[in-house]
Amino acid sequence: MFVLPSELTHTQARACLQMLVQGLRQHKSSPEVVVDASALQHFDSSALAVLLEIRRECLAMGQYFSIKGLAPKLAALAALYGIAELLPAA
């Protein structure tokens, strides 16, 4: 399981994404990747960009991607952007 930080805005997005992608590549034999977003409290749309990129990496490696603990406000933002179905709940 991969855990998002408590804050994920444009400022932290690049470093967070690099850390997550590196972790994915080290655990590429796992058939499923779960991202735990329950600690995420302060975020902007960059959090969605990070999640979408992690999803893309998972799919490219043949892994199933899901999210645990997605904040209601972030889920609403995903719905507003029309991408909620790309971020399945674990």
Residue, then its C-alpha position, 0 to 999 in steps of 0.5 A: m500500500f502506498v500512502l499519500p502525505s497529509e498535504l499534496t498541492h502543486t508545491q509537493a506534487r512533483a516530489c510525491l509523484q517521483m516517490l510513488v513512481q519509484g515505489l511502484r517500480q520496486h513493487k511491480s510484481s504485485p498485481e494490485v496497487v492501493v493508494d491510501a489517501s486517508a491522511l490527505q487533508h490539504f490538497d488542490s487539483s494537483a493531488l488528482a494529477v498525481l493519482l491519475e499519473i500513478r493510475r497510468e503507471c499501474l495500468a502500464m505495468g499491468q496492475y490494478f489501481s484503487i484508492k482507499g480513504l479518498a476525502p469527500k472534497l477530493a472525490a467531489l473535485a474528481a466528479l467535477y472534472g469528470i474523472a471520478e470513475l478513473l479513481p476506484a475505491a479500494 
